[in-house]
Amino acid sequence: MPSVTLQTSGKTIEVANDTNLLRMSIRYEGSVPYKCGGGLCGTCRVRIVEGNESVSKVMKKEIDRLGQDKIDQGYRLACQTFVTGDVTIAWGEEDLERLNKIAQRRINAAQ
């Protein structure tokens, strides 16, 4: 059975072959953010950290929502991605980076 490591939430879950990343996250409380679950909103964007060869091919909805540049950087929509082997995913790094920069500016301004 493939295993999915959810780097951001710190969980590793064994799943059946061809398991959908978003449904797996919902079922096992993996914390991948989402709103629609159908490839329309883009909120379930994750980055494939390891195992890009172990996920389904990129769908047209993903290119439409994320753009080819993000796809090339390893981003996928969890609702459109199926697991065929061991995978490590992460999400939210850009938000954390932005928040850290804001926090650092506030710290520097207070000094």
C-alpha distances in whole Angstrom, upper triangle without the diagonal:
4,7,10,13,16,19,22,21,19,16,12,10,6,6,6,7,10,10,14,14,17,16,14,16,19,17,16,19,18,21,21,24,25,28,28,24,25,26,30,30,28,27,24,24,21,21,18,19,17,14,17,16,12,14,16,20,22,24,28,28,26,29,31,30,29,31,30,31,29,26,27,27,23,23,22,22,19,20,20,17,13,10,9,8,8,12,14,17,20,23,27,28,31,32,32,34,36,37,37,40,42,42,43,46,47,47,49,51,52,53
4,7,10,13,16,19,18,17,14,10,8,6,6,7,6,9,9,12,12,15,15,12,14,17,16,15,18,16,19,18,22,23,26,26,22,23,24,27,28,25,24,21,21,18,18,15,15,13,11,13,13,9,11,13,17,19,21,25,25,23,26,28,27,26,28,27,28,25,22,24,23,19,20,18,19,16,18,18,14,11,7,7,5,5,8,11,13,17,20,24,24,27,29,29,30,33,34,34,36,38,38,40,42,44,44,46,48,49,50
4,6,10,12,15,15,13,10,7,5,4,6,9,9,12,10,12,11,14,14,11,12,16,15,13,15,13,16,16,20,21,24,25,22,23,23,27,27,24,23,19,19,16,16,13,13,12,10,13,14,10,12,15,18,20,22,26,25,23,26,28,27,25,27,27,27,24,22,23,22,18,19,18,18,15,17,18,14,12,9,9,7,5,6,8,11,14,17,21,22,25,26,26,28,30,31,31,34,35,35,36,39,40,40,42,45,45,46
4,6,9,12,12,11,8,6,5,6,7,10,11,12,10,11,8,11,12,9,10,13,13,11,13,10,13,12,16,18,21,22,19,21,20,24,23,20,19,16,16,13,13,10,11,10,9,12,13,10,11,14,17,18,20,24,23,20,23,25,23,22,24,24,24,21,19,21,19,16,16,14,15,12,15,15,12,11,8,10,8,6,5,6,7,11,14,17,18,21,22,22,24,27,27,27,30,32,32,33,36,37,37,39,41,42,43
4,6,9,9,7,6,4,6,9,11,14,15,15,13,14,11,13,14,11,10,14,14,12,13,9,12,12,16,18,22,23,20,22,22,25,24,21,19,16,15,12,12,10,9,9,10,13,15,13,13,17,19,20,22,25,24,21,24,26,24,22,25,25,24,21,20,21,19,15,15,15,16,13,16,18,14,14,11,13,11,8,6,5,6,9,12,15,16,19,20,19,21,24,24,24,27,29,29,30,33,34,34,36,38,39,40
4,6,6,6,5,6,8,11,12,16,17,17,14,13,10,11,13,11,9,12,13,11,10,7,9,8,12,15,19,20,18,20,20,23,21,18,16,13,13,10,10,10,10,11,12,14,17,15,14,17,20,20,22,24,23,20,23,25,22,20,23,23,23,19,19,20,18,15,14,14,14,12,15,17,14,14,13,16,14,11,9,6,5,6,9,12,13,16,17,16,19,21,21,21,24,26,26,27,30,31,31,33,35,36,37
4,6,5,7,8,11,14,16,19,20,20,18,17,13,14,17,14,12,15,17,14,13,10,11,10,14,17,21,23,21,23,22,24,23,19,17,15,14,10,10,10,9,10,13,15,18,16,16,20,22,21,23,26,24,21,24,26,23,21,23,24,22,19,19,20,17,15,14,15,16,14,18,19,17,17,16,18,16,13,10,7,6,5,8,11,11,14,15,14,16,19,19,19,22,24,23,24,27,28,28,30,33,33,34
4,6,8,11,13,17,18,21,22,22,19,18,14,14,17,15,12,15,17,14,12,9,8,9,11,15,18,21,19,22,21,23,21,18,15,13,13,10,10,12,11,13,16,17,20,19,18,21,23,22,24,26,24,21,23,25,22,20,23,24,22,19,19,21,17,15,14,15,16,14,17,19,18,19,18,21,19,16,13,10,8,5,6,8,9,12,12,11,14,16,16,16,19,21,20,22,25,25,25,28,30,30,32
4,6,9,11,15,17,20,22,22,19,17,14,14,15,13,10,13,14,11,9,6,7,8,11,15,18,21,19,22,22,24,22,19,16,14,15,12,13,14,14,16,18,19,22,20,20,22,25,24,25,28,26,23,26,27,24,22,26,26,25,22,22,24,21,19,17,17,17,15,18,20,18,19,18,21,20,17,14,11,10,8,9,11,12,16,15,14,17,19,18,18,22,23,22,24,27,27,27,30,32,32,33
4,7,10,14,16,20,21,22,19,19,15,16,17,14,12,15,16,12,11,8,10,12,15,18,22,24,22,25,25,27,25,22,20,17,17,14,15,15,13,15,17,19,22,20,20,23,25,25,27,30,28,25,28,30,27,25,28,28,27,23,24,25,22,19,19,19,19,17,20,22,20,20,18,21,19,15,13,10,10,10,12,13,14,18,18,16,19,21,20,20,24,25,24,25,29,29,29,31,34,34,35
4,6,10,12,16,18,19,16,16,13,14,15,12,10,13,13,9,9,7,10,11,15,18,21,23,21,24,24,26,25,22,20,17,17,15,15,15,14,15,16,18,21,18,18,21,24,24,26,29,27,25,28,29,27,25,28,29,28,24,24,25,23,20,19,19,19,16,18,21,18,18,16,18,16,13,12,10,10,11,13,15,17,20,20,19,22,24,24,24,27,28,27,29,32,32,32,35,37,37,38
4,7,10,13,15,16,14,15,12,14,15,11,10,14,13,10,11,9,12,13,17,19,23,24,21,24,24,27,26,23,21,18,18,15,16,14,14,13,14,17,18,16,16,19,22,23,25,28,27,25,27,30,27,26,28,28,28,25,24,25,23,19,19,19,19,16,18,20,17,16,13,15,13,10,10,9,10,12,15,18,19,22,23,22,24,27,26,26,30,31,30,32,35,36,35,38,40,40,41
4,6,10,12,14,11,12,11,13,12,8,9,12,11,8,10,9,13,13,17,19,22,23,20,22,23,26,25,23,21,18,19,16,17,15,16,15,15,17,18,15,15,18,21,22,24,27,26,24,27,29,27,26,29,29,29,25,24,26,24,21,20,19,18,15,17,18,16,14,12,14,12,10,10,10,12,14,16,20,21,24,25,24,27,29,29,29,32,34,33,35,38,38,38,41,43,43,44
4,7,10,12,10,12,12,14,13,10,11,14,12,10,13,12,16,16,20,21,24,25,21,23,24,27,27,25,24,20,21,18,19,17,17,16,14,17,17,14,15,17,21,22,24,28,27,25,28,30,28,27,30,30,30,27,25,27,25,22,21,20,20,16,18,19,16,13,11,12,10,9,10,12,14,17,19,23,24,27,28,27,30,32,32,33,36,37,37,38,41,42,42,44,46,47,48
4,6,8,6,9,10,12,11,8,11,13,11,10,13,13,16,16,19,20,23,22,19,21,22,25,25,23,22,19,20,18,18,16,18,16,14,16,16,13,13,15,18,20,21,25,24,23,26,28,26,26,28,28,29,26,24,26,25,21,21,18,18,14,15,16,13,11,8,9,9,9,11,13,14,17,19,23,25,27,28,28,31,33,33,34,37,38,38,40,42,43,43,46,48,48,50
4,6,6,9,11,14,12,10,13,15,13,13,17,16,19,18,22,22,24,23,20,21,22,26,26,25,24,20,22,20,21,18,20,18,16,17,17,13,13,14,18,20,21,24,24,23,26,28,27,27,29,29,30,27,25,27,26,22,22,20,19,16,16,16,14,10,8,8,9,11,13,15,17,20,22,26,27,30,31,31,33,36,36,37,40,41,41,43,45,46,47,49,51,52,53
4,6,9,11,14,13,11,15,17,15,16,19,18,21,19,22,22,25,24,20,20,21,25,26,24,24,20,21,19,20,17,19,17,14,15,14,10,10,11,15,17,18,22,22,21,24,26,26,25,27,26,28,25,23,24,24,21,21,18,18,15,15,15,12,8,6,5,7,10,12,15,16,20,22,26,27,30,31,31,33,35,36,37,39,41,42,43,45,47,47,49,51,52,53
4,6,9,12,11,11,14,16,15,16,19,17,20,18,20,20,22,21,17,17,17,21,23,21,21,18,18,17,18,16,18,17,14,14,13,10,8,8,12,14,15,19,19,18,21,23,22,22,24,24,26,23,20,22,23,19,18,15,15,13,12,11,9,5,5,5,9,11,12,15,16,19,21,24,26,28,29,30,32,34,35,36,38,40,41,42,44,45,46,48,50,51,53
4,6,9,8,7,10,12,11,12,15,14,16,15,17,17,19,18,14,15,16,20,21,19,19,15,17,15,17,15,18,17,14,15,15,11,10,10,14,15,16,19,18,17,21,23,22,21,24,24,26,23,20,22,22,19,18,15,14,11,10,11,8,5,5,8,10,11,12,14,14,17,18,22,24,26,27,28,30,32,32,34,36,37,38,40,42,43,44,46,48,49,50
4,6,5,6,9,10,11,12,14,13,14,12,14,13,16,15,11,12,12,16,17,15,15,12,13,13,15,14,17,17,15,14,15,12,9,9,12,13,13,16,15,14,18,19,18,18,21,21,23,20,18,20,20,17,15,12,10,7,7,7,6,4,6,10,12,13,12,14,13,15,16,19,22,23,24,25,28,29,30,31,34,35,36,37,39,40,41,44,45,46,48
4,6,5,6,9,10,11,12,10,11,9,11,11,14,14,11,12,13,16,16,14,13,9,11,9,12,11,14,14,13,13,15,12,9,10,13,13,14,17,15,14,17,19,17,17,20,20,21,18,16,19,18,15,13,10,9,5,6,8,6,6,7,11,12,12,10,11,9,12,12,16,18,20,21,22,24,26,26,28,30,31,32,34,36,37,38,40,41,43,44
4,5,5,6,9,10,10,9,9,7,9,8,11,11,7,10,11,14,13,12,11,7,10,10,13,13,16,17,16,16,18,16,13,13,16,15,15,17,15,14,17,18,16,16,20,21,22,18,17,20,19,16,14,11,8,5,5,8,8,9,11,14,16,15,13,13,11,12,12,15,18,20,20,21,24,25,25,27,29,30,31,33,35,36,37,39,40,41,43
4,5,5,6,9,10,10,11,10,11,10,12,12,9,11,13,16,16,15,14,11,14,13,16,16,19,20,19,19,20,17,14,15,17,17,17,20,17,17,20,21,19,20,23,24,25,22,21,24,23,20,17,14,12,8,7,10,10,10,11,15,16,16,15,16,14,16,16,18,21,23,23,24,27,28,28,30,33,33,34,36,38,39,40,42,43,44,46
4,5,5,6,8,8,10,9,12,12,15,15,12,14,16,19,19,17,16,12,14,13,16,15,17,17,17,17,19,15,14,15,18,18,19,22,20,18,22,23,21,21,24,25,26,23,21,24,23,19,18,15,13,9,10,12,11,10,10,13,14,14,13,13,12,14,15,18,21,23,23,24,26,28,28,30,32,33,33,35,38,38,39,42,43,44,46
4,6,5,5,4,6,6,9,10,13,14,11,15,16,18,17,16,14,10,13,12,14,14,16,17,17,18,20,17,15,17,19,19,19,22,20,18,22,23,20,20,23,25,25,21,21,23,22,19,16,14,12,9,10,13,12,12,12,16,16,15,13,13,11,12,12,15,18,20,20,20,23,25,25,26,29,30,30,32,34,35,35,38,40,40,42
4,6,5,6,7,8,9,9,12,13,10,14,16,18,17,16,14,11,14,14,17,18,20,21,21,21,23,20,18,19,22,21,21,23,21,20,23,24,21,22,25,27,27,24,23,26,25,22,19,17,14,11,11,14,14,14,15,18,19,18,17,16,15,15,15,17,20,22,21,22,25,26,26,28,31,31,31,34,36,36,37,39,41,41,43
4,6,8,10,11,13,13,15,16,13,16,18,21,20,20,18,15,18,17,20,20,21,22,21,22,24,20,19,20,23,23,23,25,23,22,26,27,24,25,28,29,30,27,26,28,27,24,22,19,17,13,13,16,15,15,15,18,19,18,17,17,16,17,18,20,23,25,25,25,28,30,29,31,34,34,34,37,39,39,40,42,44,44,46
4,6,9,10,13,14,17,18,16,19,20,23,22,21,18,15,18,16,19,19,20,20,20,22,23,20,19,21,24,24,24,27,25,24,27,28,26,25,29,30,30,27,26,28,27,23,21,20,18,14,15,18,17,16,15,18,18,17,16,15,15,16,16,19,22,24,24,24,27,28,28,29,32,33,32,35,37,37,38,40,42,42,44
4,6,8,11,12,15,17,15,19,20,22,20,19,16,14,16,15,18,19,20,21,21,22,25,22,20,22,25,25,25,27,25,23,27,27,24,24,28,29,29,26,25,28,26,23,21,19,17,14,15,18,17,17,17,20,20,19,17,16,14,14,15,16,19,22,21,21,24,26,24,26,29,29,29,32,34,34,34,37,39,39,41
4,6,9,11,15,17,15,18,19,21,19,17,15,12,14,12,14,15,16,17,18,19,22,19,18,20,22,22,23,25,23,21,24,25,22,22,25,26,26,22,22,24,22,19,17,16,15,12,13,16,15,15,15,18,18,16,14,12,11,11,11,13,16,19,18,18,21,23,22,23,27,27,27,29,32,32,32,35,37,37,39
4,6,9,12,15,13,17,17,19,17,15,12,10,12,11,14,15,17,19,20,20,23,21,19,21,23,22,23,25,22,20,23,24,21,20,24,25,25,21,21,24,22,19,17,16,14,11,13,16,16,17,17,21,20,19,16,14,12,10,10,11,14,16,15,15,19,20,19,21,24,24,24,27,29,29,30,33,34,34,36
4,7,10,12,11,14,14,16,14,12,9,6,8,8,11,13,14,17,18,18,21,19,17,18,20,19,19,21,18,16,19,20,17,16,20,22,21,18,18,20,18,16,13,12,10,8,10,13,13,14,15,19,19,17,14,13,10,9,7,9,12,14,14,15,18,19,19,21,23,24,24,27,29,29,30,33,34,35,37
4,7,10,10,13,13,14,11,10,6,5,8,9,13,15,17,20,21,20,23,21,19,20,21,19,19,21,18,16,19,19,15,15,19,21,21,17,18,21,19,17,14,13,11,9,10,14,14,17,18,22,22,21,18,16,13,11,8,9,13,14,13,14,17,18,17,20,22,22,23,26,27,28,29,32,32,33,36
4,6,6,10,10,10,8,8,5,5,8,10,14,17,19,21,22,21,24,22,19,19,20,18,18,19,15,14,17,17,14,14,18,21,21,18,18,22,20,18,15,13,10,9,9,12,14,16,18,22,23,22,19,18,15,14,11,12,16,16,15,17,20,20,20,23,25,25,26,29,30,30,32,34,35,36,39
4,6,9,10,9,7,8,6,8,11,14,18,20,23,25,25,24,27,25,22,21,22,20,19,19,15,15,18,17,14,16,19,22,23,20,20,24,23,21,17,15,12,12,10,13,16,18,21,25,26,26,23,22,18,17,15,15,19,19,17,20,22,22,22,25,27,26,28,30,31,32,34,36,36,37,40
4,5,7,7,6,8,8,9,12,15,19,21,24,26,25,24,26,24,21,20,21,19,16,17,13,14,17,15,13,15,19,21,23,20,20,24,23,21,18,15,11,11,9,12,15,17,20,24,26,26,23,23,20,19,17,18,21,21,20,23,25,25,25,28,30,29,31,34,35,35,37,39,40,41,44
4,6,8,8,9,9,8,11,13,17,18,21,23,22,21,23,21,18,17,18,16,14,15,12,12,16,15,13,15,18,21,22,19,18,22,22,19,16,13,9,8,5,8,11,13,16,20,22,22,20,20,17,17,16,17,21,21,21,23,25,25,26,29,31,31,32,35,36,36,38,40,41,42,45
4,6,8,9,10,10,12,15,18,19,23,24,23,21,23,21,18,16,16,14,12,12,9,10,14,13,11,14,17,19,21,19,18,21,22,20,16,13,9,10,6,8,11,13,17,20,23,24,21,22,19,20,18,19,23,23,22,25,27,27,28,31,32,33,34,37,38,38,40,42,43,44,47
4,6,6,9,8,10,13,15,17,21,22,21,19,21,20,16,15,14,12,9,10,6,7,10,9,8,10,13,15,17,15,14,18,18,17,13,10,7,9,6,7,10,13,17,20,22,23,20,21,18,18,16,18,20,20,20,23,25,25,26,29,30,30,32,34,35,36,39,40,41,43,45
4,6,9,10,11,15,18,20,23,25,25,22,24,24,20,18,18,15,12,11,7,9,11,9,7,11,13,16,18,16,16,20,20,19,15,13,10,12,10,10,14,17,20,24,26,26,24,24,20,20,18,18,21,20,20,24,25,24,26,29,30,30,32,34,35,36,38,40,40,42,44
4,6,8,9,13,16,19,22,25,25,23,25,24,21,20,19,16,14,14,10,10,12,11,7,10,13,16,18,15,16,20,19,18,15,13,10,12,10,12,15,18,21,25,26,26,23,23,19,18,15,15,18,17,17,20,22,21,22,25,26,26,28,31,31,32,34,36,36,38,41
4,6,6,10,13,15,18,21,21,19,22,21,18,17,17,14,13,13,9,8,10,10,6,7,11,14,15,12,12,16,16,15,11,9,7,9,9,10,13,16,19,22,24,23,20,19,16,15,12,13,15,14,15,18,19,19,20,23,24,24,26,29,29,30,33,34,35,37,39
4,5,9,12,15,18,21,21,20,23,22,19,19,19,16,16,16,13,11,14,13,10,10,14,17,17,14,15,18,17,15,12,10,8,9,10,12,14,17,19,23,24,23,20,18,15,13,10,10,13,13,12,15,17,17,18,21,22,22,24,26,27,28,30,32,33,34,37
4,6,10,12,15,18,18,17,20,18,15,16,17,14,14,15,12,11,14,14,11,11,14,17,17,13,14,17,16,14,10,8,5,5,7,9,10,13,15,19,20,19,16,15,12,11,8,10,13,14,14,16,18,18,19,22,23,24,25,28,29,30,31,33,35,36,38
4,7,10,13,15,16,15,18,17,14,15,15,13,13,14,12,9,12,13,9,8,12,13,13,10,10,13,12,10,7,6,5,6,9,10,10,14,15,19,19,19,15,14,10,9,7,8,11,11,12,14,16,17,18,20,22,23,24,26,27,29,30,32,33,35,37
4,7,9,12,13,12,15,15,12,14,15,13,14,16,14,11,14,15,13,11,14,14,14,10,10,13,11,8,6,5,6,6,10,11,10,13,13,16,17,15,12,10,6,6,5,8,9,11,12,14,15,17,18,20,21,23,24,25,27,29,30,31,33,35,36
4,6,9,11,9,13,13,12,14,14,13,15,17,16,12,14,16,14,11,14,14,13,9,9,10,8,5,4,6,9,9,13,13,11,14,14,16,16,14,10,9,6,5,6,9,9,11,13,14,15,17,19,19,21,23,24,25,27,29,30,31,33,35,36
4,6,7,6,10,10,9,12,13,12,15,18,17,14,15,18,16,14,15,15,14,11,10,11,9,5,6,7,10,10,13,13,10,12,11,13,12,11,7,6,5,7,9,12,12,14,17,17,18,20,22,22,24,26,27,28,30,32,33,34,36,38,39
4,7,8,11,11,12,15,16,16,19,21,21,17,19,21,20,17,18,17,16,13,12,12,10,7,9,11,14,13,17,17,14,15,13,15,13,11,8,5,5,7,10,13,12,14,17,16,17,20,21,21,23,25,26,26,29,31,31,32,35,36,37
4,6,9,9,10,14,15,16,19,22,22,19,20,23,22,19,20,19,18,16,14,14,12,9,11,13,15,15,18,17,14,14,12,13,11,8,6,5,7,10,13,16,15,18,21,20,21,24,25,25,26,29,30,30,33,34,34,36,38,40,40
4,5,5,7,11,13,14,17,21,21,18,19,23,22,19,21,19,19,17,14,14,13,10,12,12,15,14,17,16,12,12,9,9,7,6,5,6,9,12,15,19,18,21,23,23,24,27,28,28,30,32,33,33,36,38,38,39,42,43,44
4,5,6,9,10,11,14,17,18,15,16,20,19,16,17,15,16,14,11,11,11,8,10,10,13,13,16,14,11,11,10,10,9,9,7,9,10,13,15,18,18,20,22,23,23,26,28,28,29,32,33,33,35,38,38,39,41,43,44
4,6,8,9,11,15,18,19,17,18,21,21,19,20,17,18,17,14,13,14,11,13,13,16,15,18,15,12,11,10,8,8,9,9,11,13,16,19,22,22,24,26,27,27,30,32,32,33,36,37,37,39,41,42,43,45,47,48
4,7,9,12,15,19,19,17,19,22,22,20,21,19,20,18,15,16,16,12,14,13,15,14,16,14,10,9,6,5,5,6,7,10,12,15,18,21,22,24,26,27,27,30,32,32,34,36,37,37,40,42,42,43,46,47,48
4,7,9,11,15,16,13,15,19,18,17,18,17,18,16,13,14,15,11,12,10,11,10,12,10,6,6,5,5,7,9,8,11,11,14,16,20,21,22,24,25,26,28,30,31,33,35,36,37,39,40,41,43,45,46,47
4,7,9,12,13,12,14,17,17,16,17,16,18,16,13,15,16,13,13,10,11,11,11,8,6,5,7,7,10,12,11,14,14,17,18,22,23,24,26,27,28,30,32,33,34,36,38,39,41,42,43,45,47,48,50
4,6,10,12,10,11,14,15,14,15,13,16,15,11,13,15,12,12,10,11,12,13,9,8,9,10,11,13,15,14,16,16,18,19,22,23,24,26,28,28,30,32,33,34,36,38,39,40,42,44,45,46,48,50
4,7,8,7,7,11,12,11,11,10,13,12,8,10,13,10,10,8,9,11,11,8,8,10,12,14,16,17,15,17,15,17,18,20,21,21,24,26,26,27,30,31,32,34,35,37,38,40,41,42,44,46,47
4,5,5,7,9,10,11,11,11,14,13,10,13,15,13,12,9,9,11,10,7,8,11,14,16,18,20,18,19,18,19,19,21,23,23,25,27,28,28,31,32,33,35,37,38,39,41,43,44,45,47,49
4,5,5,6,9,10,10,10,14,13,11,14,16,15,14,11,11,14,13,10,12,14,18,19,22,24,21,23,20,22,21,23,24,23,25,28,28,29,31,33,33,35,37,38,39,41,43,44,45,47,49
4,6,5,6,8,10,11,14,13,11,15,17,15,13,10,9,12,10,8,11,14,18,20,22,24,21,22,19,20,19,20,22,21,23,26,26,26,29,31,31,32,35,36,37,39,41,42,43,45,47
4,5,5,6,7,9,11,10,8,12,13,11,9,7,6,10,9,7,9,13,16,18,20,21,18,19,16,17,15,17,19,18,20,23,23,24,26,28,28,30,32,33,34,36,38,39,40,42,44
4,6,5,5,6,9,9,7,10,12,12,10,9,9,13,13,11,12,16,18,21,22,23,21,21,18,19,18,19,20,19,21,24,24,24,27,29,29,30,33,34,34,36,38,39,40,42,44
4,6,6,8,11,11,10,13,15,15,13,11,11,14,14,12,15,18,21,23,26,26,23,24,21,21,19,20,21,20,21,24,25,24,27,29,29,30,33,34,34,36,38,39,40,42,44
4,6,9,11,10,10,13,14,14,11,10,9,12,12,11,14,17,20,23,25,25,22,22,18,18,16,16,18,17,18,21,21,21,23,26,26,27,29,31,31,33,35,36,37,39,41
4,7,8,6,7,10,10,11,8,8,8,12,13,12,13,17,19,22,23,23,20,19,16,16,14,14,15,14,16,19,19,19,21,23,24,25,27,29,29,31,33,34,35,37,39
4,6,6,6,9,10,11,10,10,11,15,16,14,16,19,21,23,25,25,22,21,19,18,17,17,18,16,18,21,21,20,24,25,25,26,29,30,30,33,35,35,36,39,40
4,6,5,6,9,10,9,10,13,16,17,15,16,19,21,22,24,24,21,21,19,19,18,19,19,17,20,23,22,22,25,27,26,28,31,31,32,34,36,36,38,40,42
4,5,5,6,9,9,11,14,17,19,17,17,21,22,24,24,24,21,20,18,17,16,17,16,15,18,20,19,19,23,24,23,25,28,28,29,31,33,33,35,37,38
4,5,5,7,5,8,11,14,16,15,15,18,19,21,22,21,18,17,14,14,13,14,13,12,15,17,16,17,20,21,21,23,26,26,27,30,31,32,33,36,37
4,5,5,5,6,9,12,15,13,12,15,17,18,19,19,16,16,14,14,14,15,15,15,18,20,19,21,23,25,25,27,29,30,31,33,34,35,37,39,40
4,5,7,10,13,16,18,16,15,18,18,20,20,20,17,17,15,15,16,17,16,16,19,21,20,21,24,25,25,27,30,30,31,33,35,35,37,39,40
4,6,9,13,15,18,17,15,18,18,20,20,19,16,14,13,13,13,14,13,13,16,17,16,18,21,21,22,24,26,26,28,30,31,32,34,36,37
4,7,10,12,15,14,12,14,14,16,16,15,12,11,10,10,11,13,13,13,17,18,17,19,22,22,23,26,27,28,29,32,33,33,35,37,38
4,7,9,12,11,10,14,14,17,17,16,13,12,9,9,9,11,11,12,14,16,16,18,20,21,22,24,26,27,28,30,32,33,34,36,38
4,6,9,8,7,10,12,15,16,16,12,12,10,10,10,13,14,14,16,18,19,20,22,24,25,27,28,30,31,33,34,35,37,39,40
4,5,5,6,10,12,16,17,17,14,14,11,12,10,13,15,15,17,19,20,21,23,25,26,27,29,30,32,33,35,36,38,39,41
4,5,5,8,10,14,15,15,12,12,9,11,10,13,16,17,17,19,21,22,23,25,27,28,29,31,33,34,35,37,39,40,42
4,6,8,11,15,17,17,15,16,13,14,13,16,19,20,20,22,24,25,26,28,30,31,32,34,36,37,38,40,41,43,45
4,7,10,13,16,17,15,16,14,16,15,18,20,21,22,24,26,26,28,30,31,32,34,36,37,38,40,42,43,45,46
4,7,10,12,13,11,13,11,14,14,17,19,20,22,23,25,26,28,29,31,32,34,35,37,38,40,41,43,44,46
4,7,9,11,10,13,12,15,16,20,22,23,25,26,28,29,31,32,34,35,36,38,40,41,42,44,46,47,49
4,6,8,7,10,11,15,17,20,22,24,25,26,28,30,31,32,34,36,36,38,40,41,42,44,46,47,48
4,7,9,12,14,17,20,24,25,27,29,29,30,33,34,35,37,39,39,40,43,44,45,46,49,50,51
4,6,10,13,16,19,23,24,26,28,28,29,32,33,33,36,38,38,39,42,43,43,45,47,49,50
4,7,10,14,17,21,21,24,26,26,27,30,31,31,33,35,35,36,39,40,40,42,45,46,46
4,6,10,13,17,18,20,22,22,23,26,27,27,29,32,32,33,35,37,37,39,41,42,43
4,7,11,14,14,17,19,19,20,23,24,24,26,28,28,29,32,33,33,35,38,39,39
4,7,11,11,14,16,16,17,20,21,21,23,25,26,27,29,31,31,33,35,36,37
4,7,8,11,12,12,14,16,17,17,20,22,22,23,26,27,27,29,31,32,34
4,6,8,9,10,12,14,14,15,18,19,20,21,24,25,26,28,29,31,32
4,6,5,6,9,10,11,12,14,16,16,18,20,21,22,24,26,27,29
4,5,5,6,9,10,10,12,14,15,16,18,20,21,22,24,26,27
4,5,5,6,9,10,11,12,14,15,17,19,20,21,23,25,26
4,5,5,6,9,10,11,12,14,15,17,18,20,21,23,25
4,5,5,6,9,10,10,12,14,15,16,18,20,21,23
4,6,5,6,9,10,10,12,14,15,16,18,20,21
4,5,5,6,9,10,11,13,14,15,17,19,20
4,5,5,6,9,10,11,12,14,15,17,19
4,5,5,6,9,10,10,12,14,15,17
4,5,5,6,9,10,10,12,14,16
4,5,5,6,9,10,11,12,15
4,5,5,6,9,10,11,13
4,5,5,6,9,10,11
4,5,5,6,9,10
4,5,5,6,9
4,5,5,7
4,5,5
4,6
4
